[in-house]
Amino acid sequence: MRNARYADHRLLSELVGMGNFMPAVRFLNARIQNKNRKQLTESVQNAEVT
């Protein structure tokens, strides 16, 4: 997991380094939204189980 995060960070810093700031922001937002969506579905599934 830490490796994936490190790879993300490297990709981000490369994007920002090339002056492509917006793609980096979009990339981060997509990651965050994916994470939130996953947590949401997990909590819904947990609620259905109980």
N, C-alpha and C positions, 0 to 999 in steps of 0.2 A: 504494500500500500504506500509506503514511504517512497518507493521507487517511482511509482506513478505520479505522486505529488511532485517529486523532484523533476521528473520529465516535463510536467505541466509548467513548473516554474521556469525551467530552462527555455521552453517554447515561448512562454510569455516574455521573458527578458529579451529573447531574440527578436520577437515581434516589436517590442517597445524600442529596442536598440536600432531597428531598421526604420523607426519612425512611424510604424504602423500601429498607432495607439488604439484606434477604434476597433480593429479586429481583436486586439488583446482584450479590450473591455467586453466585446461581444462574446469572446471565448469564455471569459470568466463568468459572465452572466449566465451563459448556457450551462456551465458546470454547476453553478449554484442552483439554478432552476431544476436541473436534473436531480440533484441531491434532495432538494425540498420535495419534489414530486415523489421520490422514492420513500422518504420519511412519511409523507402523507399517506401513501397507499399502505405502508406497513402499519401505521397507527389505525387506519380504517380496518385492515384485516384483523388486527389485534382486538379491536372493539367488537368486531363481528363474532370472534371466537368466544369472548366472555359473555 
